[in-house]
Amino acid sequence: MTIFVKNKHTLQIDDFKFKCCIGKRGLTINKKEGDQKTPKGVFEIENLYFRKDRIKKPSSLLRCIKIQKNMGWCNDINIQKKYNKLIKIEKQIKHEKLMRKDYKYDLLIPIKYNFKKTIIGLGSCIFIHLTKNYKPTAGCIALKKKDFLILLKLINKKTKIKIS
């Protein structure tokens, strides 16, 4: 099963086509931390993270993890061991906070870009997350909540995402 990001406005899985948005500065094969671009390629996906205080546990074959206040995703180019990994928030480590005031990370799936043999500075925190208005992201792929919930019913831990 593969999720296809066809262009900056279309995500497809099987016969389902969803409107989506991507990074503000488009797609790239030369991703850099903070460039606001979405990386091109074929990637595995991670677990589903969700806000239990806002959403009941979704129906999904992915492992579902409740987002806690102290959860972050490291984007600190000075911390090699933790870069582009889920972390317990520490003030001295730069990170993307998973429990946000807005709704964008009420549901999120990390894309395993620059994941296994992480290279500092090649980009971190690339997620599939929520949007209400399809405004471009900082490099992630975003869907409306109703489409995200449909997507969750179609995918499993072996699903890959192809961004081209």
Secondary structure, DSSP 8 states (H G I E B T S, - for coil): -EEEEEETTEEEETTEEEE-B-BTT-EESS--TTS--EE-EEEEB--EEE-TTTS-----SS-EEE--TTEEEE--TT-TTTTTSEEE--TTS-EEESS-SSSTTSEEEEB-TT-TT--TTS----EEEE-SS---BSS-EEE-HHHHHHHHHH--TT-EEEE-
